[in-house]
Amino acid sequence: MPENHARTPEPRPDGGSGVPADAVSGTPGQDGHAKASGAAGSRAAAKSAAKPAGSPVFAWLKEVATVVVIAVVLSFLIKTFLFRAFFIPSESMVNTLEVDDRIFVNLLVPEPFALNRGDVVVFRDTKGWLQAAPEQPQGPFTWVQDGLTFVGLLPDNSEQHLVKRVIGLPGDHVVCCDAGGRLTINGTPINESYINPAEVPQIRNFDVTVPEGKVWVMGDNRNHSADSRAHMDSDGGFIDIADLEGKAAVIAWPLSRFTTLGNYPDVFRNVPAAP
């Protein structure tokens, strides 16, 4: 019975050995290539794992810083072009505005939106109505407060602004008072429902015609307001429209007093236009 030995390849007619070339030369075939590729991938993964990952704390701080910068820029733009916060230091507008109220002022009034009788306005004191504010001592964090005020994150408490209600527009003839103690505008008496009801206003007679580019303003707390009536010796008591910061629109703080501020159109509805 013939033995089962490995058969020696017979010579090929062309002289070849019949053994695959890669087996003779030791050159790897597909399996060898796959193994080499896998080894290369393992080395790349190892190198990637060896690289230090970014600190999560640094990433968080970077995100917070980005949010803060965006908030500051938006606040500055809003404060510059739309709304600005102010602090109420006096009782001249009680009970429409109380001492320590924080209000937002619409900077789009008087331009591009028109100013109306009854608007509560904030204006710069360029007429010397206020005493010069005493210089505040500089604390360690004064620059922080000044910076936050500048960008609009804190209300302006420099006390060099005033807040009053517009009673007379350019050309209006405003007189105090008729037989019933009421103001008249262009000959029409008005019932001022915004006046502080806690006190009966004292009569202080005046008869003025508002010049072009100016307004006549009065406080709602008539007996405690040094308004246009008290400054007739200085430019007739009139305020330049150019000095207006804007129209008070909202009481923002304290939250218990949060409300919008109106201009009482019913009070002035029957007042004719200036002659």
Buried (B, 14 or more C-beta within 10 A) or exposed (E): EEEEEEEEEEEEEEEEEEEEEEEEEEEEEEEEEEEEEEEEEEEEEEEEEEEEEEEEEEEEEEEEEEEEEEEBEEBBEBBEEBBBBBBBBBBBBBEBBEEEBBBBBBBBBBEEEEBBBBBBBBBBBEBEBEEEEEEEEEEEEEEEBEEBBEBBBBBBBBBEBBBBBBBBBBEBBBBBBEEEEBBBBBEBBBEBEBBBEEEEBEEBEBEBBBBEEBBBBBBBBBBBBBBBBBBEEEBBBBBBBEBBBBBBBBBBBEEEEEEEBEBBEEBBEEBEEBE
